[in-house]
């Protein structure tokens, strides 16, 4: 290299060293300046942040449980629209065991349908799962104290009998309302009546009107008379306490009243939604 090039190279080296800090900033220092506050935030323990984290986890698990509940309830409601209900919580926890025999609605006498409408839910074909007048009367009774009553329709009773447990309480009633809405929308009136007549408790350890007819009258539910159907319907609110055969007092009078109202149900087509 020529002697004239040495001073030039020296000047270029000095210019490079002078310009280097401005042209090439210290990226490592910049990264430390940005990352350190973030790391300190997440690595430093804070009681407030810990409480927030716990609340978040609790809310997340509650939301997840609710989603699973909605999904499973929809699944079972859709399945039972087509499949017979094999067993219910009430049957499983009955200390007397249970006897039942699933019977399609086409093999249950129409007098039995009229009897349960007359005795349990006169507005079955006109409401959408809830009888607002009966609920209002029940609310007024509940305000006076004592056992909580819900003014339940056949739809509500079916939802409770199939998916829930017996007993009162507002939590169970809220779940009952949820399942009532589902079966009204998904099953329809005919299927609700069919399931109800197959899962309702008709005596000690006896479930469904077919099992009840066989136990009390020694014949199928397809051949029930209006009086026989009314006596079974009269015992439905308290099947472990009310007698079907040889009933006396209130149960006998209530059965006679149901038999009389059943004729009105048939004449006025108050059971039409079941057979349309």
C-alpha positions as CSV (number, residue, x, y, z in Angstrom):
1,X,0.0,0.0,0.0
2,X,1.4,3.4,-0.9
3,X,2.5,6.0,1.7
4,X,-0.1,8.4,0.6
5,X,-2.9,6.0,1.6
6,X,-1.9,5.7,5.3
7,X,-3.1,9.1,6.4
8,X,-6.4,8.6,4.5
9,X,-7.0,5.2,6.3
10,X,-6.3,6.8,9.6
11,X,-8.9,9.6,9.0
12,X,-11.5,7.0,7.9
13,X,-10.9,4.9,11.0
14,X,-11.4,8.0,13.2
15,X,-14.6,8.9,11.4
16,X,-16.0,5.4,11.8
17,X,-15.3,5.3,15.6
18,X,-16.9,8.7,15.9
19,X,-20.0,7.8,13.9
20,X,-20.5,4.3,15.3
21,X,-22.4,5.1,18.5
22,X,-24.9,7.3,16.6
23,X,-25.3,4.8,13.7
24,X,-25.5,1.6,15.8
25,X,-27.3,2.2,19.1
26,X,-26.9,-0.1,22.0
27,X,-29.8,-2.5,21.4
28,X,-29.0,-4.6,24.5
29,X,-29.4,-1.6,26.7
30,X,-32.7,-0.7,25.0
31,X,-34.0,-4.2,25.5
32,X,-33.1,-4.1,29.2
33,X,-34.8,-0.7,29.5
34,X,-38.0,-2.2,28.0
35,X,-38.1,-5.7,29.5
36,X,-37.1,-4.9,33.1
37,X,-40.3,-3.1,34.1
38,X,-42.4,-5.9,32.5
39,X,-40.4,-8.6,34.3
40,X,-40.6,-6.7,37.5
41,X,-44.3,-6.5,37.2
42,X,-44.9,-10.2,36.7
43,X,-42.2,-11.4,39.0
44,X,-42.9,-9.1,41.9
45,X,-45.5,-10.5,44.3
46,X,-48.5,-8.3,44.9
47,X,-51.4,-9.0,47.3
48,X,-53.8,-7.1,45.1
49,X,-52.7,-8.9,42.0
50,X,-52.9,-12.3,43.7
51,X,-56.5,-11.5,44.8
52,X,-57.4,-10.5,41.2
53,X,-55.8,-13.7,39.9
54,X,-57.9,-15.8,42.3
55,X,-61.1,-14.0,41.3
56,X,-60.2,-14.5,37.7
57,X,-59.7,-18.3,38.2
58,X,-62.9,-18.6,40.2
59,X,-64.9,-16.8,37.6
60,X,-63.2,-18.9,34.8
61,X,-64.2,-22.1,36.5
62,X,-67.7,-20.9,37.2
63,X,-68.1,-19.9,33.5
64,X,-66.7,-23.3,32.4
65,X,-69.1,-25.2,34.7
66,X,-72.1,-23.2,33.4
67,X,-71.1,-23.9,29.8
68,X,-70.8,-27.6,30.6
69,X,-74.2,-27.6,32.4
70,X,-75.9,-25.9,29.4
71,X,-74.3,-28.3,26.9
72,X,-75.2,-31.5,29.0
73,X,-78.7,-30.3,29.7
74,X,-79.4,-29.7,26.0
75,X,-77.9,-33.1,25.1
76,X,-80.1,-35.0,27.5
77,X,-83.3,-33.0,26.6
78,X,-82.7,-33.8,22.9
79,X,-82.0,-37.5,23.7
80,X,-85.1,-37.9,25.8
81,X,-87.2,-36.4,23.1
82,X,-86.8,-39.7,21.3
83,X,-85.7,-42.2,23.8
84,X,-87.6,-43.5,26.9
85,X,-86.3,-42.1,30.1
86,X,-84.5,-45.1,31.7
87,X,-84.4,-43.9,35.3
88,X,-84.8,-40.6,37.3
89,X,-83.0,-39.3,40.4
90,X,-86.2,-39.8,42.4
91,X,-86.3,-43.5,41.5
92,X,-82.6,-44.0,42.3
93,X,-82.9,-42.4,45.7
94,X,-86.2,-44.0,46.6
95,X,-85.6,-46.1,49.8
96,X,-88.4,-48.5,48.7
97,X,-86.8,-49.2,45.3
98,X,-88.8,-48.7,42.2
99,X,-91.0,-50.5,39.7
100,X,-91.8,-49.0,36.4
101,X,-92.8,-50.0,32.9
102,X,-92.4,-47.5,30.1
103,X,-95.6,-47.3,28.0
104,X,-96.1,-45.1,24.9
105,X,-98.9,-42.6,25.0
106,X,-100.8,-44.5,22.4
107,X,-101.3,-47.3,24.9
108,X,-102.5,-45.1,27.7
109,X,-106.2,-44.5,28.0
110,X,-107.3,-41.0,27.1
111,X,-109.2,-40.8,30.4
112,X,-105.8,-40.8,32.2
113,X,-104.6,-37.8,30.2
114,X,-107.9,-36.0,31.0
115,X,-107.6,-36.9,34.7
116,X,-104.1,-35.5,35.2
117,X,-105.1,-32.3,33.3
118,X,-108.2,-31.9,35.4
119,X,-106.3,-32.7,38.7
120,X,-102.9,-31.2,38.1
121,X,-102.9,-28.5,35.4
122,X,-106.1,-27.3,33.8
123,X,-104.3,-24.9,31.5
124,X,-101.8,-27.5,30.2
125,X,-102.7,-26.8,26.6
126,X,-102.8,-23.0,26.8
127,X,-99.6,-22.1,28.7
128,X,-96.0,-22.4,27.7
129,X,-94.8,-24.2,30.7
130,X,-95.8,-21.8,33.5
131,X,-99.2,-20.9,34.9
132,X,-98.7,-17.3,36.0
133,X,-101.9,-17.2,38.0
134,X,-100.9,-20.3,40.0
135,X,-97.4,-19.0,40.5
136,X,-98.9,-15.7,41.9
137,X,-101.1,-17.6,44.3
138,X,-98.2,-19.8,45.4
139,X,-96.0,-16.6,45.9
140,X,-98.7,-15.1,48.1
141,X,-98.8,-18.4,50.2
142,X,-95.0,-18.5,50.5
143,X,-95.0,-14.9,51.8
144,X,-97.0,-16.2,54.8
145,X,-94.3,-18.7,55.6
146,X,-94.1,-22.4,55.7
147,X,-93.1,-24.9,53.0
148,X,-92.2,-23.3,49.7
149,X,-94.8,-24.1,47.0
150,X,-94.3,-23.4,43.3
151,X,-97.7,-23.7,41.6
152,X,-96.1,-26.3,39.3
153,X,-97.6,-27.2,36.0
154,X,-97.3,-30.7,34.4
155,X,-94.4,-29.3,32.4
156,X,-92.6,-28.2,35.5
157,X,-93.3,-31.4,37.3
158,X,-91.9,-33.4,34.4
159,X,-88.7,-31.3,34.3
160,X,-88.3,-31.8,38.0
161,X,-89.0,-35.6,38.0
162,X,-86.7,-36.3,35.0
163,X,-83.7,-34.1,35.6
164,X,-83.7,-32.9,39.3
165,X,-84.4,-34.0,42.8
166,X,-87.5,-33.7,45.0
167,X,-87.9,-30.9,47.6
168,X,-88.3,-27.2,47.5
169,X,-85.9,-24.3,47.5
170,X,-85.3,-21.4,45.1
171,X,-82.2,-22.9,43.6
172,X,-83.9,-26.1,42.5
173,X,-86.9,-24.1,41.3
174,X,-84.6,-22.0,39.1
175,X,-83.1,-25.1,37.5
176,X,-86.6,-26.5,37.1
177,X,-87.6,-23.3,35.2
178,X,-84.6,-23.8,32.9
179,X,-85.5,-27.4,32.1
180,X,-89.2,-26.5,31.7
181,X,-88.3,-23.9,29.0
182,X,-86.2,-26.5,27.2
183,X,-88.7,-29.3,27.2
184,X,-91.5,-27.0,26.1
185,X,-89.4,-25.8,23.2
186,X,-87.9,-29.1,22.2
187,X,-90.3,-31.8,23.3
188,X,-93.8,-30.3,22.8
189,X,-96.9,-31.0,24.7
190,X,-97.5,-34.6,23.6
191,X,-94.0,-35.8,24.5
192,X,-94.2,-33.9,27.9
193,X,-97.4,-35.7,28.7
194,X,-96.0,-39.1,27.6
195,X,-92.9,-38.7,29.8
196,X,-94.9,-37.4,32.7
197,X,-97.3,-40.3,32.7
198,X,-94.2,-42.7,32.7
199,X,-92.1,-41.1,35.5
200,X,-94.7,-39.7,37.9
201,X,-94.8,-41.5,41.2
202,X,-98.1,-43.3,41.5
203,X,-97.5,-45.2,44.8
204,X,-94.8,-46.5,47.1
205,X,-92.0,-47.6,44.9
206,X,-94.3,-47.4,41.9
207,X,-93.6,-45.1,38.9
208,X,-95.7,-44.4,35.8
209,X,-99.4,-45.0,35.2
210,X,-98.9,-48.4,33.6
211,X,-97.2,-49.7,36.8
212,X,-99.9,-48.0,38.9
213,X,-102.7,-49.5,36.8
214,X,-101.2,-53.0,37.1
215,X,-100.7,-52.6,40.9
216,X,-104.1,-51.2,41.7
217,X,-106.4,-52.6,39.1
218,X,-104.6,-55.6,37.7
219,X,-104.9,-54.5,34.1
220,X,-103.1,-52.2,31.6
221,X,-103.3,-48.4,31.6
222,X,-104.9,-48.8,28.1
223,X,-108.1,-49.9,29.7
224,X,-108.5,-47.5,32.6
225,X,-112.0,-46.2,33.3
226,X,-112.6,-42.5,34.0
227,X,-113.0,-43.3,37.8
228,X,-109.9,-45.4,37.9
229,X,-107.9,-42.8,36.2
230,X,-109.3,-40.1,38.5
231,X,-108.3,-42.1,41.6
232,X,-104.7,-42.4,40.4
233,X,-104.6,-38.7,39.5
234,X,-105.9,-37.8,43.0
235,X,-103.0,-39.6,44.6
236,X,-100.3,-38.0,42.5
237,X,-99.5,-35.0,44.8
238,X,-98.7,-37.3,47.7
239,X,-98.4,-40.9,46.4
240,X,-96.8,-42.3,49.5
241,X,-99.6,-41.0,51.7
242,X,-102.8,-41.1,49.6
243,X,-104.6,-44.4,49.0
244,X,-105.8,-45.3,45.5
245,X,-107.9,-48.3,46.5
246,X,-110.2,-47.7,49.4
247,X,-109.6,-44.0,49.5
248,X,-111.5,-42.1,52.1
249,X,-112.0,-38.5,53.2
250,X,-110.3,-35.8,51.1
251,X,-108.6,-38.2,48.7
252,X,-112.0,-39.8,47.8
253,X,-113.7,-36.5,47.4
254,X,-110.8,-35.1,45.3
255,X,-110.9,-38.2,43.1
256,X,-114.7,-37.7,42.5
257,X,-114.1,-34.1,41.6
258,X,-111.4,-35.0,39.2
259,X,-113.6,-37.6,37.5
260,X,-116.3,-34.9,37.0
261,X,-113.8,-32.4,35.7
262,X,-112.3,-35.0,33.4
263,X,-115.5,-35.1,31.4
264,X,-115.3,-31.3,31.0
265,X,-111.7,-31.7,29.7
266,X,-112.8,-34.2,27.1
267,X,-115.9,-32.2,26.0
268,X,-114.0,-28.8,25.8
269,X,-111.0,-30.3,24.1
270,X,-108.7,-29.1,26.9
271,X,-106.5,-32.1,26.0
272,X,-106.4,-31.3,22.2
273,X,-102.7,-30.3,22.3
274,X,-101.8,-33.9,23.3
275,X,-103.6,-35.5,20.4
276,X,-103.2,-32.9,17.5
